[in-house]
Amino acid sequence: MRSGSKSGDHYEDTNDANYKKWLQEKLIPNLESKSVIVADNAYCHIVQLNRHPTSNARRGEMLFWLDTRGIRYSSDMTKAELYDLIKMRTPQYETSAIDCLLAEHGHTVIGLPSYHPDLNPIEKILGIVKTRIAAKINYF
């Protein structure tokens, strides 16, 4: 992959917009129908649509999120309790933009668990590299 950034570092170019463009222009046109894509948890792979409220969100925003999903709550719940309810229910409402894009074309995405070396071999390699770099760093 050739970087378009001034520094020549392709990581500067890796963002959700560029990843989506690559999917649309390069990957999807070349996939067989009903393909399964295995993706790691790189930020550009997991950008969420309809993000859930954070713990810093206003109470009204939390209530709106719960109401629009038909999730029942008690009117006397504290903001912390509402957020716990949101966190508990978020996984069933999470949808990544990339999952939706690929599903529109008849494909399925399977996400790998974070830092799981048995399913994501690059994690083993990164572990070796980090260990070797740490061994060469001389701390004063």
A tleap script that builds the chain and sets N, CA, C and O, in Angstrom:
source leaprc.protein.ff14SB
mol = sequence {
  NMET ARG SER GLY SER LYS SER GLY ASP HIE
  TYR GLU ASP THR ASN ASP ALA ASN TYR LYS
  LYS TRP LEU GLN GLU LYS LEU ILE PRO ASN
  LEU GLU SER LYS SER VAL ILE VAL ALA ASP
  ASN ALA TYR CYS HIE ILE VAL GLN LEU ASN
  ARG HIE PRO THR SER ASN ALA ARG ARG GLY
  GLU MET LEU PHE TRP LEU ASP THR ARG GLY
  ILE ARG TYR SER SER ASP MET THR LYS ALA
  GLU LEU TYR ASP LEU ILE LYS MET ARG THR
  PRO GLN TYR GLU THR SER ALA ILE ASP CYS
  LEU LEU ALA GLU HIE GLY HIE THR VAL ILE
  GLY LEU PRO SER TYR HIE PRO ASP LEU ASN
  PRO ILE GLU LYS ILE LEU GLY ILE VAL LYS
  THR ARG ILE ALA ALA LYS ILE ASN TYR CPHE
}
set mol.1.N position { 0.845 -1.174 0.000 }
set mol.1.CA position { 0.000 0.000 0.000 }
set mol.1.C position { 0.891 1.239 0.000 }
set mol.1.O position { 1.769 1.374 0.853 }
set mol.2.N position { 0.676 2.111 -0.921 }
set mol.2.CA position { 1.474 3.330 -1.026 }
set mol.2.C position { 0.766 4.445 -0.271 }
set mol.2.O position { -0.425 4.688 -0.466 }
set mol.3.N position { 1.505 5.110 0.580 }
set mol.3.CA position { 0.942 6.179 1.388 }
set mol.3.C position { 0.843 7.473 0.591 }
set mol.3.O position { 1.726 7.805 -0.200 }
set mol.4.N position { -0.240 8.189 0.816 }
set mol.4.CA position { -0.399 9.502 0.210 }
set mol.4.C position { -0.015 10.610 1.177 }
set mol.4.O position { -0.072 11.787 0.819 }
set mol.5.N position { 0.376 10.256 2.394 }
set mol.5.CA position { 0.721 11.268 3.387 }
set mol.5.C position { 2.126 11.796 3.148 }
set mol.5.O position { 2.947 11.125 2.522 }
set mol.6.N position { 2.404 12.989 3.640 }
set mol.6.CA position { 3.721 13.617 3.472 }
set mol.6.C position { 4.805 12.826 4.183 }
set mol.6.O position { 5.950 12.786 3.733 }
set mol.7.N position { 4.438 12.186 5.312 }
set mol.7.CA position { 5.451 11.445 6.065 }
set mol.7.C position { 5.744 10.087 5.435 }
set mol.7.O position { 6.751 9.459 5.760 }
set mol.8.N position { 4.868 9.628 4.534 }
set mol.8.CA position { 5.048 8.319 3.929 }
set mol.8.C position { 4.536 7.186 4.805 }
set mol.8.O position { 4.672 6.016 4.448 }
set mol.9.N position { 3.952 7.520 5.942 }
set mol.9.CA position { 3.437 6.515 6.877 }
set mol.9.C position { 1.993 6.184 6.502 }
set mol.9.O position { 1.112 7.038 6.594 }
set mol.10.N position { 1.754 4.936 6.078 }
set mol.10.CA position { 0.401 4.574 5.639 }
set mol.10.C position { -0.607 4.585 6.782 }
set mol.10.O position { -1.812 4.615 6.534 }
set mol.11.N position { -0.137 4.561 8.037 }
set mol.11.CA position { -1.073 4.599 9.162 }
set mol.11.C position { -1.794 5.938 9.244 }
set mol.11.O position { -2.914 6.008 9.751 }
set mol.12.N position { -1.166 6.997 8.752 }
set mol.12.CA position { -1.833 8.300 8.723 }
set mol.12.C position { -3.011 8.286 7.750 }
set mol.12.O position { -3.972 9.037 7.915 }
set mol.13.N position { -2.928 7.426 6.736 }
set mol.13.CA position { -3.983 7.347 5.730 }
set mol.13.C position { -5.108 6.392 6.144 }
set mol.13.O position { -6.180 6.391 5.539 }
set mol.14.N position { -4.863 5.593 7.164 }
set mol.14.CA position { -5.831 4.576 7.551 }
set mol.14.C position { -6.877 5.184 8.474 }
set mol.14.O position { -6.630 5.404 9.659 }
set mol.15.N position { -8.031 5.446 7.916 }
set mol.15.CA position { -9.155 5.937 8.697 }
set mol.15.C position { -10.417 5.325 8.124 }
set mol.15.O position { -10.369 4.649 7.096 }
set mol.16.N position { -11.540 5.553 8.774 }
set mol.16.CA position { -12.759 4.885 8.334 }
set mol.16.C position { -13.190 5.316 6.936 }
set mol.16.O position { -13.742 4.502 6.195 }
set mol.17.N position { -12.956 6.567 6.554 }
set mol.17.CA position { -13.358 7.017 5.213 }
set mol.17.C position { -12.526 6.322 4.130 }
set mol.17.O position { -13.072 5.859 3.129 }
set mol.18.N position { -11.220 6.249 4.329 }
set mol.18.CA position { -10.364 5.581 3.343 }
set mol.18.C position { -10.625 4.082 3.301 }
set mol.18.O position { -10.604 3.475 2.231 }
set mol.19.N position { -10.869 3.491 4.454 }
set mol.19.CA position { -11.163 2.058 4.506 }
set mol.19.C position { -12.473 1.763 3.772 }
set mol.19.O position { -12.562 0.799 3.012 }
set mol.20.N position { -13.476 2.592 4.005 }
set mol.20.CA position { -14.772 2.405 3.330 }
set mol.20.C position { -14.605 2.559 1.816 }
set mol.20.O position { -15.177 1.791 1.043 }
set mol.21.N position { -13.823 3.549 1.401 }
set mol.21.CA position { -13.581 3.755 -0.035 }
set mol.21.C position { -12.889 2.528 -0.633 }
set mol.21.O position { -13.254 2.073 -1.717 }
set mol.22.N position { -11.885 1.991 0.079 }
set mol.22.CA position { -11.182 0.798 -0.393 }
set mol.22.C position { -12.140 -0.386 -0.504 }
set mol.22.O position { -12.092 -1.140 -1.477 }
set mol.23.N position { -13.005 -0.547 0.491 }
set mol.23.CA position { -13.985 -1.635 0.431 }
set mol.23.C position { -14.874 -1.502 -0.804 }
set mol.23.O position { -15.072 -2.460 -1.552 }
set mol.24.N position { -15.406 -0.289 -1.002 }
set mol.24.CA position { -16.346 -0.064 -2.102 }
set mol.24.C position { -15.692 -0.196 -3.478 }
set mol.24.O position { -16.290 -0.736 -4.408 }
set mol.25.N position { -14.466 0.298 -3.599 }
set mol.25.CA position { -13.825 0.329 -4.910 }
set mol.25.C position { -12.990 -0.905 -5.225 }
set mol.25.O position { -12.871 -1.292 -6.388 }
set mol.26.N position { -12.418 -1.520 -4.210 }
set mol.26.CA position { -11.480 -2.615 -4.456 }
set mol.26.C position { -11.984 -3.980 -3.987 }
set mol.26.O position { -11.966 -4.949 -4.746 }
set mol.27.N position { -12.431 -4.049 -2.738 }
set mol.27.CA position { -12.765 -5.361 -2.186 }
set mol.27.C position { -14.116 -5.877 -2.673 }
set mol.27.O position { -14.188 -6.959 -3.256 }
set mol.28.N position { -15.166 -5.131 -2.444 }
set mol.28.CA position { -16.519 -5.617 -2.760 }
set mol.28.C position { -16.669 -6.034 -4.215 }
set mol.28.O position { -17.251 -7.088 -4.471 }
set mol.29.N position { -16.176 -5.265 -5.181 }
set mol.29.CA position { -16.326 -5.689 -6.579 }
set mol.29.C position { -15.620 -7.013 -6.895 }
set mol.29.O position { -15.946 -7.669 -7.884 }
set mol.30.N position { -14.667 -7.401 -6.067 }
set mol.30.CA position { -13.899 -8.615 -6.336 }
set mol.30.C position { -14.280 -9.807 -5.458 }
set mol.30.O position { -13.674 -10.874 -5.566 }
set mol.31.N position { -15.270 -9.634 -4.598 }
set mol.31.CA position { -15.698 -10.740 -3.734 }
set mol.31.C position { -16.716 -11.622 -4.443 }
set mol.31.O position { -17.536 -11.150 -5.230 }
set mol.32.N position { -16.644 -12.902 -4.146 }
set mol.32.CA position { -17.697 -13.798 -4.609 }
set mol.32.C position { -18.943 -13.523 -3.785 }
set mol.32.O position { -18.845 -13.003 -2.673 }
set mol.33.N position { -20.110 -13.862 -4.311 }
set mol.33.CA position { -21.347 -13.587 -3.581 }
set mol.33.C position { -21.360 -14.340 -2.251 }
set mol.33.O position { -20.810 -15.434 -2.128 }
set mol.34.N position { -21.996 -13.726 -1.274 }
set mol.34.CA position { -22.158 -14.284 0.065 }
set mol.34.C position { -20.827 -14.655 0.716 }
set mol.34.O position { -20.705 -15.710 1.337 }
set mol.35.N position { -19.837 -13.786 0.570 }
set mol.35.CA position { -18.525 -14.014 1.191 }
set mol.35.C position { -18.571 -13.688 2.677 }
set mol.35.O position { -19.423 -12.925 3.132 }
set mol.36.N position { -17.652 -14.272 3.418 }
set mol.36.CA position { -17.486 -13.984 4.839 }
set mol.36.C position { -16.145 -13.282 4.999 }
set mol.36.O position { -15.111 -13.783 4.558 }
set mol.37.N position { -16.177 -12.121 5.633 }
set mol.37.CA position { -14.971 -11.330 5.847 }
set mol.37.C position { -14.643 -11.386 7.329 }
set mol.37.O position { -15.502 -11.114 8.168 }
set mol.38.N position { -13.405 -11.736 7.656 }
set mol.38.CA position { -12.953 -11.771 9.045 }
set mol.38.C position { -12.164 -10.491 9.291 }
set mol.38.O position { -11.190 -10.210 8.592 }
set mol.39.N position { -12.590 -9.717 10.290 }
set mol.39.CA position { -11.953 -8.429 10.568 }
set mol.39.C position { -11.483 -8.360 12.013 }
set mol.39.O position { -12.125 -8.890 12.920 }
set mol.40.N position { -10.352 -7.698 12.203 }
set mol.40.CA position { -9.873 -7.480 13.567 }
set mol.40.C position { -10.551 -6.230 14.128 }
set mol.40.O position { -11.513 -5.731 13.544 }
set mol.41.N position { -10.063 -5.732 15.239 }
set mol.41.CA position { -10.699 -4.590 15.885 }
set mol.41.C position { -9.995 -3.268 15.620 }
set mol.41.O position { -10.005 -2.374 16.467 }
set mol.42.N position { -9.386 -3.143 14.452 }
set mol.42.CA position { -8.802 -1.856 14.084 }
set mol.42.C position { -9.922 -0.819 14.079 }
set mol.42.O position { -11.058 -1.117 13.711 }
set mol.43.N position { -9.588 0.393 14.491 }
set mol.43.CA position { -10.606 1.438 14.608 }
set mol.43.C position { -11.448 1.573 13.341 }
set mol.43.O position { -12.672 1.683 13.421 }
set mol.44.N position { -10.813 1.565 12.190 }
set mol.44.CA position { -11.562 1.773 10.946 }
set mol.44.C position { -12.500 0.616 10.630 }
set mol.44.O position { -13.395 0.766 9.797 }
set mol.45.N position { -12.320 -0.524 11.267 }
set mol.45.CA position { -13.201 -1.678 11.034 }
set mol.45.C position { -14.452 -1.644 11.902 }
set mol.45.O position { -15.444 -2.300 11.583 }
set mol.46.N position { -14.416 -0.884 12.997 }
set mol.46.CA position { -15.505 -0.996 13.983 }
set mol.46.C position { -16.238 0.308 14.254 }
set mol.46.O position { -16.915 0.418 15.277 }
set mol.47.N position { -16.129 1.302 13.375 }
set mol.47.CA position { -16.840 2.562 13.572 }
set mol.47.C position { -18.332 2.263 13.644 }
set mol.47.O position { -18.902 1.658 12.737 }
set mol.48.N position { -18.950 2.693 14.732 }
set mol.48.CA position { -20.341 2.354 15.001 }
set mol.48.C position { -21.320 3.372 14.415 }
set mol.48.O position { -21.055 4.574 14.396 }
set mol.49.N position { -22.452 2.863 13.939 }
set mol.49.CA position { -23.583 3.702 13.563 }
set mol.49.C position { -24.455 3.845 14.804 }
set mol.49.O position { -24.483 2.941 15.639 }
set mol.50.N position { -25.149 4.932 14.939 }
set mol.50.CA position { -26.078 5.125 16.059 }
set mol.50.C position { -25.419 4.801 17.395 }
set mol.50.O position { -25.924 3.986 18.167 }
set mol.51.N position { -24.299 5.441 17.654 }
set mol.51.CA position { -23.544 5.181 18.871 }
set mol.51.C position { -24.404 5.372 20.123 }
set mol.51.O position { -25.289 6.227 20.162 }
set mol.52.N position { -24.129 4.572 21.125 }
set mol.52.CA position { -24.848 4.691 22.389 }
set mol.52.C position { -24.302 5.874 23.189 }
set mol.52.O position { -23.156 6.277 22.986 }
set mol.53.N position { -25.093 6.426 24.082 }
set mol.53.CA position { -24.619 7.534 24.914 }
set mol.53.C position { -23.476 7.093 25.820 }
set mol.53.O position { -23.428 5.943 26.257 }
set mol.54.N position { -22.568 8.002 26.096 }
set mol.54.CA position { -21.470 7.721 27.022 }
set mol.54.C position { -21.916 8.059 28.439 }
set mol.54.O position { -23.011 8.580 28.647 }
set mol.55.N position { -21.068 7.762 29.399 }
set mol.55.CA position { -21.398 8.071 30.796 }
set mol.55.C position { -21.490 9.576 31.023 }
set mol.55.O position { -22.101 10.016 31.997 }
set mol.56.N position { -20.888 10.373 30.134 }
set mol.56.CA position { -20.942 11.832 30.259 }
set mol.56.C position { -22.161 12.451 29.579 }
set mol.56.O position { -22.365 13.663 29.654 }
set mol.57.N position { -22.967 11.630 28.920 }
set mol.57.CA position { -24.136 12.136 28.203 }
set mol.57.C position { -25.162 12.683 29.196 }
set mol.57.O position { -25.182 12.300 30.366 }
set mol.58.N position { -25.996 13.568 28.711 }
set mol.58.CA position { -27.083 14.092 29.546 }
set mol.58.C position { -28.119 13.007 29.771 }
set mol.58.O position { -28.278 12.095 28.960 }
set mol.59.N position { -28.806 13.123 30.870 }
set mol.59.CA position { -29.848 12.161 31.234 }
set mol.59.C position { -30.881 12.030 30.101 }
set mol.59.O position { -31.308 10.926 29.763 }
set mol.60.N position { -31.271 13.165 29.526 }
set mol.60.CA position { -32.266 13.155 28.453 }
set mol.60.C position { -31.810 12.358 27.240 }
set mol.60.O position { -32.612 11.681 26.597 }
set mol.61.N position { -30.530 12.441 26.932 }
set mol.61.CA position { -29.975 11.678 25.806 }
set mol.61.C position { -30.032 10.177 26.101 }
set mol.61.O position { -30.331 9.369 25.222 }
set mol.62.N position { -29.740 9.824 27.346 }
set mol.62.CA position { -29.809 8.414 27.743 }
set mol.62.C position { -31.243 7.901 27.653 }
set mol.62.O position { -31.491 6.811 27.136 }
set mol.63.N position { -32.186 8.701 28.163 }
set mol.63.CA position { -33.591 8.296 28.121 }
set mol.63.C position { -34.076 8.152 26.677 }
set mol.63.O position { -34.807 7.215 26.354 }
set mol.64.N position { -33.666 9.087 25.809 }
set mol.64.CA position { -34.044 9.018 24.403 }
set mol.64.C position { -33.521 7.730 23.770 }
set mol.64.O position { -34.252 7.052 23.048 }
set mol.65.N position { -32.257 7.387 24.036 }
set mol.65.CA position { -31.658 6.165 23.485 }
set mol.65.C position { -32.447 4.946 23.938 }
set mol.65.O position { -32.745 4.064 23.133 }
set mol.66.N position { -32.784 4.894 25.207 }
set mol.66.CA position { -33.550 3.758 25.738 }
set mol.66.C position { -34.957 3.722 25.135 }
set mol.66.O position { -35.439 2.665 24.727 }
set mol.67.N position { -35.610 4.885 25.085 }
set mol.67.CA position { -36.977 4.953 24.546 }
set mol.67.C position { -37.051 4.510 23.093 }
set mol.67.O position { -37.961 3.770 22.718 }
set mol.68.N position { -36.100 4.956 22.265 }
set mol.68.CA position { -36.151 4.625 20.840 }
set mol.68.C position { -35.901 3.144 20.580 }
set mol.68.O position { -36.174 2.649 19.486 }
set mol.69.N position { -35.390 2.445 21.568 }
set mol.69.CA position { -35.152 1.009 21.425 }
set mol.69.C position { -36.155 0.170 22.227 }
set mol.69.O position { -36.050 -1.054 22.297 }
set mol.70.N position { -37.126 0.859 22.825 }
set mol.70.CA position { -38.165 0.169 23.577 }
set mol.70.C position { -37.645 -0.524 24.836 }
set mol.70.O position { -38.211 -1.521 25.283 }
set mol.71.N position { -36.582 0.002 25.393 }
set mol.71.CA position { -35.998 -0.589 26.600 }
set mol.71.C position { -36.644 0.064 27.816 }
set mol.71.O position { -36.646 1.288 27.954 }
set mol.72.N position { -37.182 -0.757 28.677 }
set mol.72.CA position { -37.892 -0.261 29.851 }
set mol.72.C position { -36.912 0.131 30.953 }
set mol.72.O position { -35.875 -0.502 31.152 }
set mol.73.N position { -37.274 1.182 31.651 }
set mol.73.CA position { -36.491 1.675 32.774 }
set mol.73.C position { -37.437 2.347 33.750 }
set mol.73.O position { -38.572 2.678 33.409 }
set mol.74.N position { -36.960 2.543 34.957 }
set mol.74.CA position { -37.758 3.192 35.983 }
set mol.74.C position { -37.447 4.687 35.979 }
set mol.74.O position { -36.291 5.076 35.815 }
set mol.75.N position { -38.456 5.519 36.155 }
set mol.75.CA position { -38.260 6.972 36.115 }
set mol.75.C position { -37.395 7.482 37.266 }
set mol.75.O position { -36.864 8.591 37.196 }
set mol.76.N position { -37.249 6.683 38.325 }
set mol.76.CA position { -36.433 7.129 39.458 }
set mol.76.C position { -34.984 6.629 39.381 }
set mol.76.O position { -34.220 6.799 40.331 }
set mol.77.N position { -34.606 6.014 38.253 }
set mol.77.CA position { -33.225 5.535 38.099 }
set mol.77.C position { -32.267 6.711 38.010 }
set mol.77.O position { -32.569 7.735 37.397 }
set mol.78.N position { -31.110 6.546 38.632 }
set mol.78.CA position { -30.076 7.575 38.534 }
set mol.78.C position { -29.417 7.499 37.159 }
set mol.78.O position { -29.591 6.533 36.416 }
set mol.79.N position { -28.662 8.537 36.847 }
set mol.79.CA position { -27.949 8.573 35.573 }
set mol.79.C position { -26.970 7.401 35.473 }
set mol.79.O position { -26.822 6.809 34.404 }
set mol.80.N position { -26.301 7.064 36.581 }
set mol.80.CA position { -25.369 5.931 36.599 }
set mol.80.C position { -26.108 4.618 36.343 }
set mol.80.O position { -25.601 3.752 35.630 }
set mol.81.N position { -27.300 4.465 36.917 }
set mol.81.CA position { -28.094 3.254 36.696 }
set mol.81.C position { -28.562 3.174 35.243 }
set mol.81.O position { -28.567 2.096 34.647 }
set mol.82.N position { -28.953 4.310 34.680 }
set mol.82.CA position { -29.370 4.337 33.273 }
set mol.82.C position { -28.206 3.938 32.375 }
set mol.82.O position { -28.378 3.183 31.418 }
set mol.83.N position { -27.013 4.455 32.695 }
set mol.83.CA position { -25.841 4.122 31.883 }
set mol.83.C position { -25.512 2.632 31.998 }
set mol.83.O position { -25.147 2.006 31.003 }
set mol.84.N position { -25.633 2.063 33.180 }
set mol.84.CA position { -25.405 0.618 33.337 }
set mol.84.C position { -26.387 -0.173 32.474 }
set mol.84.O position { -26.015 -1.175 31.863 }
set mol.85.N position { -27.624 0.273 32.426 }
set mol.85.CA position { -28.643 -0.382 31.599 }
set mol.85.C position { -28.271 -0.258 30.117 }
set mol.85.O position { -28.410 -1.215 29.356 }
set mol.86.N position { -27.807 0.900 29.721 }
set mol.86.CA position { -27.389 1.116 28.332 }
set mol.86.C position { -26.228 0.198 27.980 }
set mol.86.O position { -26.247 -0.455 26.937 }
set mol.87.N position { -25.211 0.143 28.848 }
set mol.87.CA position { -24.049 -0.718 28.583 }
set mol.87.C position { -24.465 -2.181 28.469 }
set mol.87.O position { -23.934 -2.924 27.643 }
set mol.88.N position { -25.412 -2.584 29.299 }
set mol.88.CA position { -25.854 -3.978 29.284 }
set mol.88.C position { -26.577 -4.308 27.977 }
set mol.88.O position { -26.473 -5.428 27.477 }
set mol.89.N position { -27.303 -3.345 27.425 }
set mol.89.CA position { -28.109 -3.593 26.227 }
set mol.89.C position { -27.423 -3.184 24.925 }
set mol.89.O position { -27.909 -3.516 23.843 }
set mol.90.N position { -26.315 -2.478 25.014 }
set mol.90.CA position { -25.634 -1.978 23.814 }
set mol.90.C position { -25.255 -3.066 22.817 }
set mol.90.O position { -25.493 -2.884 21.623 }
set mol.91.N position { -24.668 -4.205 23.250 }
set mol.91.CA position { -24.222 -5.183 22.243 }
set mol.91.C position { -25.288 -5.595 21.238 }
set mol.91.O position { -24.972 -5.800 20.066 }
set mol.92.N position { -26.524 -5.721 21.657 }
set mol.92.CA position { -27.548 -6.149 20.702 }
set mol.92.C position { -27.958 -5.034 19.742 }
set mol.92.O position { -28.618 -5.297 18.737 }
set mol.93.N position { -27.572 -3.797 20.041 }
set mol.93.CA position { -27.913 -2.676 19.172 }
set mol.93.C position { -26.710 -2.111 18.432 }
set mol.93.O position { -26.845 -1.173 17.646 }
set mol.94.N position { -25.531 -2.680 18.682 }
set mol.94.CA position { -24.337 -2.197 17.997 }
set mol.94.C position { -24.351 -2.621 16.537 }
set mol.94.O position { -24.619 -3.779 16.218 }
set mol.95.N position { -24.069 -1.701 15.680 }
set mol.95.CA position { -23.959 -1.984 14.256 }
set mol.95.C position { -22.816 -1.172 13.706 }
set mol.95.O position { -22.812 0.054 13.811 }
set mol.96.N position { -21.844 -1.844 13.119 }
set mol.96.CA position { -20.741 -1.086 12.534 }
set mol.96.C position { -21.098 -0.683 11.109 }
set mol.96.O position { -21.827 -1.384 10.407 }
set mol.97.N position { -20.569 0.454 10.705 }
set mol.97.CA position { -20.826 0.970 9.358 }
set mol.97.C position { -20.343 -0.014 8.303 }
set mol.97.O position { -20.985 -0.184 7.267 }
set mol.98.N position { -19.213 -0.660 8.566 }
set mol.98.CA position { -18.636 -1.603 7.612 }
set mol.98.C position { -19.497 -2.865 7.515 }
set mol.98.O position { -19.699 -3.396 6.423 }
set mol.99.N position { -20.007 -3.349 8.661 }
set mol.99.CA position { -20.900 -4.509 8.646 }
set mol.99.C position { -22.123 -4.226 7.771 }
set mol.99.O position { -22.543 -5.070 6.979 }
set mol.100.N position { -22.685 -3.027 7.927 }
set mol.100.CA position { -23.871 -2.654 7.143 }
set mol.100.C position { -23.544 -2.562 5.655 }
set mol.100.O position { -24.300 -3.049 4.815 }
set mol.101.N position { -22.417 -1.938 5.337 }
set mol.101.CA position { -22.008 -1.798 3.936 }
set mol.101.C position { -21.847 -3.174 3.287 }
set mol.101.O position { -22.354 -3.412 2.190 }
set mol.102.N position { -21.152 -4.061 3.957 }
set mol.102.CA position { -20.940 -5.393 3.392 }
set mol.102.C position { -22.238 -6.200 3.343 }
set mol.102.O position { -22.458 -6.957 2.398 }
set mol.103.N position { -23.096 -6.044 4.349 }
set mol.103.CA position { -24.380 -6.743 4.353 }
set mol.103.C position { -25.262 -6.288 3.191 }
set mol.103.O position { -25.997 -7.094 2.622 }
set mol.104.N position { -25.196 -5.005 2.836 }
set mol.104.CA position { -25.948 -4.484 1.692 }
set mol.104.C position { -25.561 -5.198 0.398 }
set mol.104.O position { -26.358 -5.264 -0.537 }
set mol.105.N position { -24.357 -5.724 0.344 }
set mol.105.CA position { -23.869 -6.440 -0.837 }
set mol.105.C position { -23.918 -7.955 -0.644 }
set mol.105.O position { -23.351 -8.700 -1.444 }
set mol.106.N position { -24.596 -8.416 0.417 }
set mol.106.CA position { -24.791 -9.848 0.638 }
set mol.106.C position { -23.652 -10.558 1.352 }
set mol.106.O position { -23.581 -11.786 1.326 }
set mol.107.N position { -22.757 -9.802 1.991 }
set mol.107.CA position { -21.621 -10.404 2.670 }
set mol.107.C position { -21.797 -10.338 4.186 }
set mol.107.O position { -22.600 -9.557 4.697 }
set mol.108.N position { -21.041 -11.160 4.888 }
set mol.108.CA position { -21.094 -11.216 6.347 }
set mol.108.C position { -19.722 -10.912 6.917 }
set mol.108.O position { -18.705 -11.345 6.375 }
set mol.109.N position { -19.698 -10.160 8.021 }
set mol.109.CA position { -18.446 -9.849 8.701 }
set mol.109.C position { -18.419 -10.586 10.029 }
set mol.109.O position { -19.384 -10.561 10.792 }
set mol.110.N position { -17.299 -11.239 10.291 }
set mol.110.CA position { -17.077 -11.863 11.589 }
set mol.110.C position { -15.932 -11.104 12.243 }
set mol.110.O position { -14.834 -11.022 11.691 }
set mol.111.N position { -16.193 -10.552 13.418 }
set mol.111.CA position { -15.170 -9.791 14.131 }
set mol.111.C position { -14.367 -10.683 15.058 }
set mol.111.O position { -14.920 -11.536 15.752 }
set mol.112.N position { -13.070 -10.479 15.062 }
set mol.112.CA position { -12.201 -11.223 15.966 }
set mol.112.C position { -12.215 -10.582 17.348 }
set mol.112.O position { -12.357 -9.364 17.462 }
set mol.113.N position { -12.071 -11.375 18.387 }
set mol.113.CA position { -11.943 -10.782 19.720 }
set mol.113.C position { -10.618 -10.019 19.818 }
set mol.113.O position { -9.635 -10.380 19.171 }
set mol.114.N position { -10.605 -8.983 20.618 }
set mol.114.CA position { -9.392 -8.175 20.780 }
set mol.114.C position { -8.249 -8.981 21.363 }
set mol.114.O position { -8.434 -9.761 22.297 }
set mol.115.N position { -7.069 -8.787 20.804 }
set mol.115.CA position { -5.826 -9.367 21.321 }
set mol.115.C position { -5.928 -10.872 21.566 }
set mol.115.O position { -5.459 -11.365 22.591 }
set mol.116.N position { -6.526 -11.589 20.651 }
set mol.116.CA position { -6.692 -13.042 20.792 }
set mol.116.C position { -5.729 -13.727 19.824 }
set mol.116.O position { -6.067 -13.921 18.656 }
set mol.117.N position { -4.529 -14.098 20.295 }
set mol.117.CA position { -3.496 -14.601 19.385 }
set mol.117.C position { -3.839 -15.898 18.666 }
set mol.117.O position { -3.315 -16.147 17.581 }
set mol.118.N position { -4.706 -16.735 19.240 }
set mol.118.CA position { -5.053 -17.984 18.561 }
set mol.118.C position { -5.883 -17.731 17.312 }
set mol.118.O position { -5.796 -18.491 16.348 }
set mol.119.N position { -6.685 -16.676 17.319 }
set mol.119.CA position { -7.534 -16.371 16.176 }
set mol.119.C position { -6.960 -15.260 15.299 }
set mol.119.O position { -7.387 -15.078 14.160 }
set mol.120.N position { -6.003 -14.529 15.828 }
set mol.120.CA position { -5.434 -13.408 15.114 }
set mol.120.C position { -3.908 -13.520 15.178 }
set mol.120.O position { -3.282 -12.897 16.036 }
set mol.121.N position { -3.302 -14.306 14.283 }
set mol.121.CA position { -1.868 -14.606 14.349 }
set mol.121.C position { -0.956 -13.386 14.387 }
set mol.121.O position { 0.154 -13.475 14.913 }
set mol.122.N position { -1.388 -12.254 13.847 }
set mol.122.CA position { -0.539 -11.067 13.879 }
set mol.122.C position { -0.239 -10.657 15.308 }
set mol.122.O position { 0.797 -10.045 15.569 }
set mol.123.N position { -1.134 -10.984 16.247 }
set mol.123.CA position { -0.902 -10.638 17.650 }
set mol.123.C position { 0.348 -11.337 18.192 }
set mol.123.O position { 1.075 -10.763 19.002 }
set mol.124.N position { 0.599 -12.569 17.750 }
set mol.124.CA position { 1.812 -13.285 18.178 }
set mol.124.C position { 3.056 -12.571 17.653 }
set mol.124.O position { 4.037 -12.397 18.377 }
set mol.125.N position { 3.004 -12.168 16.409 }
set mol.125.CA position { 4.141 -11.482 15.802 }
set mol.125.C position { 4.374 -10.138 16.494 }
set mol.125.O position { 5.511 -9.783 16.804 }
set mol.126.N position { 3.294 -9.396 16.734 }
set mol.126.CA position { 3.433 -8.110 17.414 }
set mol.126.C position { 3.996 -8.290 18.816 }
set mol.126.O position { 4.774 -7.458 19.284 }
set mol.127.N position { 3.613 -9.364 19.485 }
set mol.127.CA position { 4.150 -9.659 20.816 }
set mol.127.C position { 5.654 -9.884 20.773 }
set mol.127.O position { 6.381 -9.393 21.636 }
set mol.128.N position { 6.123 -10.625 19.770 }
set mol.128.CA position { 7.562 -10.883 19.609 }
set mol.128.C position { 8.302 -9.580 19.321 }
set mol.128.O position { 9.349 -9.311 19.909 }
set mol.129.N position { 7.753 -8.776 18.413 }
set mol.129.CA position { 8.391 -7.507 18.052 }
set mol.129.C position { 8.476 -6.591 19.272 }
set mol.129.O position { 9.525 -6.003 19.536 }
set mol.130.N position { 7.376 -6.470 20.016 }
set mol.130.CA position { 7.374 -5.603 21.201 }
set mol.130.C position { 8.385 -6.081 22.238 }
set mol.130.O position { 9.062 -5.266 22.863 }
set mol.131.N position { 8.490 -7.387 22.423 }
set mol.131.CA position { 9.450 -7.936 23.384 }
set mol.131.C position { 10.876 -7.617 22.960 }
set mol.131.O position { 11.698 -7.237 23.795 }
set mol.132.N position { 11.178 -7.765 21.681 }
set mol.132.CA position { 12.535 -7.482 21.188 }
set mol.132.C position { 12.881 -6.002 21.282 }
set mol.132.O position { 14.006 -5.641 21.627 }
set mol.133.N position { 11.918 -5.155 20.976 }
set mol.133.CA position { 12.159 -3.715 21.094 }
set mol.133.C position { 12.375 -3.335 22.542 }
set mol.133.O position { 13.278 -2.557 22.852 }
set mol.134.N position { 11.560 -3.871 23.430 }
set mol.134.CA position { 11.701 -3.569 24.865 }
set mol.134.C position { 13.061 -4.018 25.390 }
set mol.134.O position { 13.656 -3.350 26.235 }
set mol.135.N position { 13.548 -5.145 24.890 }
set mol.135.CA position { 14.846 -5.655 25.337 }
set mol.135.C position { 15.994 -4.752 24.888 }
set mol.135.O position { 17.025 -4.690 25.558 }
set mol.136.N position { 15.830 -4.057 23.770 }
set mol.136.CA position { 16.894 -3.205 23.240 }
set mol.136.C position { 16.852 -1.787 23.825 }
set mol.136.O position { 17.832 -1.047 23.741 }
set mol.137.N position { 15.733 -1.424 24.407 }
set mol.137.CA position { 15.619 -0.082 24.985 }
set mol.137.C position { 16.354 -0.061 26.310 }
set mol.137.O position { 16.124 -0.905 27.177 }
set mol.138.N position { 17.227 0.896 26.456 }
set mol.138.CA position { 18.022 1.010 27.673 }
set mol.138.C position { 17.442 2.149 28.512 }
set mol.138.O position { 17.618 3.323 28.188 }
set mol.139.N position { 16.753 1.789 29.586 }
set mol.139.CA position { 16.165 2.791 30.458 }
set mol.139.C position { 17.189 3.295 31.469 }
set mol.139.O position { 17.939 2.505 32.043 }
set mol.140.N position { 17.224 4.611 31.691 }
set mol.140.CA position { 18.154 5.192 32.648 }
set mol.140.C position { 17.448 5.511 33.945 }
set mol.140.O position { 18.072 6.012 34.881 }
savepdb mol mol.pdb
quit
